[in-house]
Amino acid sequence: MLSRRSREAGEGIELLTGDLATREGIEAAVAGAEIVVHCAGSTKGDEEKALNLVRAASAAGARHLVFISVVGADRIPVVSGVDRAMFGYFAAKLGAERVVADSGQPWTTLRATQFHDLSLMTARQMARLPVIPVPSGFRFQPVDAGEVAARLVELALGTPAGLVPDMAGPRVYVPVRTGHDSGITDAAARRHKHHMGAYLDEGAWTPWPFALRYGVIEIR
């Protein structure tokens, strides 16, 4: 496992320190690896970071490159500065997707809706405002991070498959009823690990009909 920050690794995990942006530690991390799973992401520089990893993996003889992206990466237009400020993460993911697909390496990319924790973080930030805006026309279809991780493992151990079906949770929410329906609080979140993420109207952040849908605990 490659991380920018040194910390104690769990049982059975070898943790290496490095940086995809500077290329520090990448070659050591992928040396001898047959499968490389790229989970890093940010709002800028992802293409260069992905390219650095792809080059190192290719030189190491990796036979399968797996990338985690986000649903809507190819459907949310990012043209203006305002677009990039709001949705730069999606543009960065799409750029990294293209680097992986054009790498010449056998690859698999999974697009997932955002994880439950995102909405809790957003709600905490909005709670600081004197008035909380409630956007209309938005839809929510979060997915559990653990289930996405399990799917990535399944894909990594399988045959390279290119762009696979999107992955999302089983339920679509709208923001007006989200808090009421889920009863979401910090305490509930800790007990049930059930938070929500937001997705744009017209299905831009929700998956296509053939997407995989996995179960999550719903709080009532």
BAVO-855984 format. One record per residue: x, y, z of N, C-alpha, C in turn; residue in three letters. Coordinates in steps of 0.2 Angstrom, whole numbers, padded with zeros to 4 digits, always signed. Layout:
residues N
XYZXYZXYZAla...
end
This chain:
residues 220
+0004-0006+0000+0000+0000+0000+0004+0006+0000Met+0003+0011-0005+0007+0017-0005+0003+0023-0002Leu+0006+0027+0002+0003+0032+0005+0008+0038+0006Ser+0005+0044+0006+0009+0050+0006+0011+0051+0014Arg+0008+0048+0018+0009+0049+0025+0011+0042+0029Arg+0016+0042+0033+0019+0036+0036+0014+0035+0042Ser+0012+0029+0043+0008+0027+0049+0009+0020+0050Arg+0006+0017+0055+0007+0010+0057+0002+0006+0052Glu+0005+0001+0050+0001-0003+0045-0003-0009+0049Ala-0009-0010+0046-0012-0016+0049-0009-0023+0048Gly-0012-0028+0051-0009-0035+0050-0010-0037+0043Glu-0004-0039+0040-0004-0042+0033-0004-0036+0028Gly-0003-0030+0030-0002-0024+0025+0005-0022+0026Ile+0008-0021+0020+0015-0018+0020+0014-0010+0017Glu+0015-0006+0021+0014+0001+0020+0021+0005+0018Leu+0020+0008+0012+0026+0012+0009+0024+0019+0008Leu+0029+0023+0009+0028+0031+0009+0030+0033+0002Thr+0026+0037-0001+0028+0040-0007+0023+0045-0010Gly+0024+0048-0016+0020+0053-0018+0019+0052-0026Asp+0013+0051-0028+0011+0051-0035+0013+0057-0039Leu+0013+0063-0036+0014+0069-0040+0022+0070-0041Ala+0026+0068-0036+0033+0069-0037+0036+0063-0039Thr+0033+0057-0039+0035+0051-0041+0039+0047-0036Arg+0040+0051-0030+0044+0048-0025+0041+0041-0022Glu+0045+0036-0022+0042+0030-0019+0038+0025-0023Gly+0036+0028-0029+0032+0024-0033+0035+0017-0036Ile+0041+0018-0038+0044+0012-0041+0045+0006-0036Glu+0047+0008-0030+0047+0004-0024+0041+0000-0023Ala+0035+0004-0023+0029+0002-0021+0026-0003-0026Ala+0028-0002-0033+0025-0007-0038+0030-0013-0040Val+0036-0012-0037+0041-0018-0039+0038-0024-0037Ala+0038-0029-0042+0035-0036-0041+0028-0036-0041Gly+0024-0031-0042+0017-0031-0041+0014-0033-0048Ala+0010-0038-0048+0006-0040-0054+0000-0036-0055Glu-0003-0034-0050-0010-0030-0050-0009-0024-0046Ile-0010-0018-0049-0010-0012-0046-0017-0008-0046Val-0019-0007-0040-0026-0003-0039-0025+0004-0037Val-0027+0008-0041-0026+0016-0041-0032+0019-0037His-0032+0021-0031-0037+0023-0027-0037+0031-0026Cys-0031+0034-0027-0030+0041-0025-0034+0045-0030Ala-0035+0051-0027-0039+0056-0031-0039+0063-0028Gly-0040+0068-0032-0040+0075-0030-0043+0079-0035Ser-0044+0086-0034-0047+0090-0039-0043+0093-0044Thr-0036+0091-0044-0032+0093-0049-0026+0089-0049Lys-0023+0088-0055-0017+0085-0056-0017+0077-0056Gly-0023+0075-0057-0024+0067-0057-0022+0064-0063Asp-0022+0068-0069-0019+0065-0075-0012+0063-0074Glu-0008+0068-0072-0001+0067-0071+0001+0062-0066Glu-0003+0062-0060-0002+0057-0055-0003+0050-0058Lys-0009+0049-0062-0010+0043-0065-0005+0041-0070Ala-0003+0046-0074+0003+0044-0079+0009+0042-0075Leu+0011+0045-0070+0017+0043-0066+0016+0036-0063Asn+0010+0034-0061+0009+0027-0058+0009+0022-0064Leu+0005+0024-0070+0005+0019-0076+0012+0018-0078Val+0016+0023-0079+0023+0022-0081+0027+0017-0077Arg+0026+0018-0070+0030+0014-0065+0027+0007-0065Ala+0020+0006-0066+0017-0001-0066+0020-0004-0072Ala+0020-0001-0078+0022-0004-0084+0029-0006-0084Ser+0033-0002-0081+0040-0004-0081+0041-0010-0076Ala+0037-0011-0071+0037-0016-0066+0034-0023-0069Ala+0031-0022-0075+0028-0028-0078+0021-0030-0075Gly+0018-0025-0072+0011-0027-0069+0006-0029-0075Ala+0002-0034-0074-0002-0037-0079-0010-0034-0078Arg-0011-0030-0073-0018-0028-0072-0018-0021-0068His-0021-0016-0071-0021-0009-0068-0029-0008-0067Leu-0030-0007-0060-0037-0006-0058-0038+0001-0056Val-0043+0005-0058-0044+0012-0056-0051+0013-0054Phe-0052+0017-0048-0058+0018-0045-0060+0026-0048Ile-0066+0027-0051-0068+0033-0053-0075+0035-0050Ser-0078+0040-0053-0084+0042-0050-0090+0042-0055Val-0096+0040-0053-0101+0041-0058-0103+0048-0060Val-0104+0049-0066-0105+0056-0069-0098+0059-0071Gly-0093+0056-0071-0086+0059-0073-0087+0061-0080Ala-0091+0057-0084-0091+0059-0092-0097+0062-0093Asp-0101+0064-0088-0108+0067-0090-0109+0074-0087Arg-0104+0076-0082-0105+0083-0079-0100+0088-0083Ile-0103+0093-0086-0098+0097-0090-0094+0102-0086Pro-0088+0102-0087-0083+0106-0083-0080+0111-0088Val-0083+0117-0089-0080+0122-0094-0077+0128-0091Val-0081+0131-0087-0079+0138-0084-0076+0137-0077Ser-0073+0142-0075-0070+0142-0069-0074+0140-0063Gly-0080+0142-0063-0085+0140-0058-0087+0133-0058Val-0087+0130-0065-0088+0123-0065-0082+0119-0062Asp-0076+0122-0063-0071+0118-0061-0070+0119-0053Arg-0072+0124-0050-0072+0125-0043-0077+0120-0040Ala-0083+0119-0043-0088+0115-0040-0087+0108-0042Met-0085+0106-0048-0085+0099-0050-0078+0097-0053Phe-0073+0101-0051-0066+0099-0053-0064+0092-0052Gly-0067+0089-0047-0065+0082-0045-0067+0077-0051Tyr-0073+0079-0054-0076+0074-0059-0071+0075-0065Phe-0069+0081-0067-0065+0082-0073-0058+0079-0072Ala-0056+0079-0065-0049+0076-0064-0050+0068-0064Ala-0055+0065-0062-0056+0058-0063-0057+0056-0070Lys-0060+0060-0074-0061+0058-0081-0054+0058-0084Leu-0050+0063-0083-0044+0064-0086-0039+0058-0084Gly-0040+0056-0078-0036+0050-0075-0039+0043-0079Ala-0045+0043-0080-0048+0037-0083-0045+0037-0090Glu-0044+0042-0094-0042+0042-0100-0034+0040-0100Arg-0030+0042-0095-0024+0040-0095-0023+0032-0094Val-0027+0030-0090-0027+0022-0088-0029+0019-0095Val-0035+0021-0098-0037+0018-0104-0032+0018-0110Ala-0028+0023-0110-0023+0024-0116-0016+0022-0114Asp-0016+0018-0108-0009+0016-0106-0006+0011-0109Ser-0010+0007-0113-0007+0001-0116-0007-0005-0111Gly-0009-0004-0105-0009-0009-0100-0016-0012-0100Gln-0016-0019-0098-0023-0022-0097-0026-0018-0091Pro-0032-0016-0091-0035-0011-0086-0043-0013-0085Trp-0045-0010-0079-0052-0011-0077-0053-0004-0073Thr-0059-0001-0075-0061+0005-0071-0068+0004-0069Thr-0069+0006-0062-0075+0005-0059-0077+0012-0057Leu-0083+0015-0059-0086+0021-0057-0091+0019-0052Arg-0090+0023-0046-0095+0022-0040-0098+0029-0039Ala-0104+0028-0036-0107+0035-0033-0103+0036-0027Thr-0104+0042-0024-0100+0044-0019-0102+0041-0012Gln-0097+0040-0008-0098+0037-0002-0103+0040+0003Phe-0106+0037+0008-0110+0040+0013-0107+0045+0017His-0101+0045+0018-0098+0050+0023-0098+0057+0020Asp-0098+0057+0013-0098+0064+0010-0104+0068+0013Leu-0110+0065+0013-0115+0070+0015-0115+0072+0022Ser-0112+0067+0027-0112+0069+0034-0107+0075+0034Leu-0101+0075+0030-0096+0081+0030-0100+0087+0028Met-0104+0086+0022-0107+0092+0019-0112+0095+0024Thr-0116+0091+0028-0121+0093+0032-0118+0097+0038Ala-0112+0094+0041-0109+0097+0046-0107+0105+0044Arg-0104+0105+0038-0102+0112+0035-0108+0116+0035Gln-0113+0114+0032-0119+0118+0031-0122+0120+0037Met-0122+0116+0042-0125+0117+0049-0122+0124+0052Ala-0116+0126+0050-0113+0132+0052-0116+0138+0049Arg-0120+0137+0044-0123+0143+0041-0129+0145+0045Leu-0131+0152+0045-0137+0154+0048-0143+0152+0044Pro-0143+0151+0038-0148+0148+0034-0145+0142+0030Val-0149+0137+0030-0146+0131+0026-0150+0130+0019Ile-0147+0131+0014-0150+0131+0007-0152+0123+0006Pro-0158+0122+0003-0159+0115+0001-0160+0115-0006Val-0156+0113-0010-0156+0113-0017-0162+0108-0020Pro-0165+0110-0025-0171+0107-0028-0169+0103-0034Ser-0172+0097-0035-0170+0093-0041-0164+0089-0040Gly-0161+0088-0035-0156+0084-0034-0158+0077-0032Phe-0154+0072-0033-0155+0065-0031-0149+0062-0028Arg-0150+0058-0023-0145+0055-0019-0145+0047-0020Phe-0139+0044-0022-0139+0037-0022-0132+0034-0019Gln-0131+0035-0013-0124+0034-0010-0123+0026-0010Pro-0117+0025-0009-0115+0018-0008-0110+0017-0003Val-0110+0011+0000-0105+0009+0006-0098+0008+0003Asp-0094+0012+0007-0087+0011+0005-0084+0004+0005Ala-0086+0000+0010-0084-0006+0011-0086-0011+0005Gly-0092-0010+0003-0094-0014-0003-0091-0012-0009Glu-0089-0006-0010-0085-0004-0016-0078-0007-0016Val-0075-0007-0010-0069-0010-0009-0069-0017-0011Ala-0074-0021-0009-0075-0028-0010-0076-0029-0018Ala-0079-0025-0021-0080-0025-0028-0073-0024-0032Arg-0069-0019-0029-0063-0018-0032-0058-0024-0032Leu-0059-0027-0026-0055-0034-0025-0057-0039-0030Val-0063-0040-0031-0066-0044-0036-0064-0043-0043Glu-0064-0037-0044-0062-0035-0051-0054-0036-0052Leu-0050-0034-0047-0043-0034-0047-0041-0041-0048Ala-0044-0046-0045-0042-0053-0046-0045-0056-0052Leu-0049-0053-0056-0052-0055-0062-0048-0053-0068Gly-0051-0055-0074-0048-0053-0080-0049-0045-0081Thr-0044-0042-0084-0045-0035-0086-0052-0034-0090Pro-0056-0029-0088-0063-0029-0091-0064-0022-0094Ala-0059-0017-0094-0061-0011-0096-0065-0007-0092Gly-0070-0003-0095-0075+0001-0091-0081-0004-0089Leu-0082-0005-0082-0087-0010-0080-0093-0006-0078Val-0099-0009-0077-0105-0006-0075-0104-0002-0068Pro-0107+0004-0068-0107+0008-0062-0109+0005-0056Asp-0107+0007-0050-0109+0004-0044-0113+0010-0040Met-0118+0008-0037-0122+0013-0032-0126+0009-0027Ala-0128+0013-0022-0132+0010-0017-0139+0008-0020Gly-0143+0005-0016-0150+0003-0018-0155+0008-0018Pro-0154+0014-0015-0160+0019-0014-0158+0026-0017Arg-0163+0029-0020-0162+0036-0023-0165+0040-0018Val-0162+0045-0015-0165+0050-0011-0166+0057-0014Tyr-0170+0061-0011-0170+0068-0013-0168+0072-0006Val-0165+0078-0007-0163+0081-0001-0168+0084+0004Pro-0174+0085+0002-0179+0088+0007-0181+0083+0012Val-0181+0076+0010-0183+0071+0014-0177+0067+0017Arg-0171+0068+0015-0166+0064+0017-0165+0064+0024Thr-0164+0070+0028-0163+0070+0035-0169+0066+0039Gly-0175+0067+0037-0181+0064+0040-0181+0057+0039His-0180+0055+0033-0180+0048+0031-0175+0044+0035Asp-0169+0047+0035-0163+0043+0038-0162+0044+0045Ser-0165+0049+0048-0164+0051+0055-0156+0052+0056Gly-0153+0055+0051-0146+0055+0052-0143+0060+0057Ile-0139+0058+0061-0136+0062+0066-0129+0059+0067Thr-0124+0062+0070-0118+0060+0072-0118+0053+0075Asp-0122+0053+0080-0123+0046+0084-0125+0041+0080Ala-0130+0042+0076-0133+0037+0071-0128+0035+0066Ala-0124+0040+0064-0119+0038+0059-0114+0033+0062Ala-0112+0035+0068-0107+0031+0071-0109+0023+0072Arg-0116+0023+0074-0119+0016+0075-0120+0012+0069Arg-0122+0016+0064-0124+0012+0058-0120+0013+0052His-0115+0018+0052-0111+0019+0046-0115+0021+0040Lys-0121+0025+0041-0125+0026+0036-0126+0034+0035His-0122+0036+0030-0123+0044+0028-0125+0044+0021His-0125+0050+0018-0127+0051+0011-0123+0056+0007Met-0123+0054+0001-0119+0059-0004-0124+0062-0009Gly-0122+0067-0012-0127+0070-0017-0125+0069-0024Ala-0131+0069-0028-0130+0068-0035-0134+0073-0039Tyr-0132+0075-0044-0136+0080-0048-0142+0077-0051Leu-0147+0082-0053-0153+0080-0056-0151+0077-0063Asp-0156+0074-0066-0156+0071-0073-0151+0065-0073Glu-0150+0063-0067-0146+0056-0066-0139+0057-0068Gly-0136+0063-0068-0129+0064-0069-0124+0061-0064Ala-0127+0061-0058-0123+0058-0053-0126+0051-0050Trp-0131+0049-0053-0134+0042-0052-0132+0038-0058Thr-0131+0031-0057-0129+0027-0062-0134+0026-0068Pro-0131+0023-0073-0135+0021-0079-0140+0015-0076Trp-0145+0013-0080-0149+0007-0077-0146+0001-0076Pro-0140-0001-0080-0137-0007-0079-0132-0007-0073Phe-0132-0002-0069-0127-0002-0064-0128-0007-0058Ala-0123-0009-0055-0124-0014-0049-0127-0010-0043Leu-0131-0013-0040-0134-0009-0034-0133-0014-0028Arg-0130-0011-0022-0128-0015-0017-0132-0013-0011Tyr-0133-0017-0006-0137-0015+0000-0134-0011+0005Gly-0137-0007+0009-0134-0003+0014-0140-0003+0020Val-0138-0002+0026-0142-0001+0031-0146+0005+0031Ile-0152+0005+0032-0156+0011+0032-0159+0012+0039Glu-0158+0019+0041-0160+0021+0048-0167+0024+0047Ile-0172+0021+0052-0178+0024+0052-0179+0027+0059Arg
end
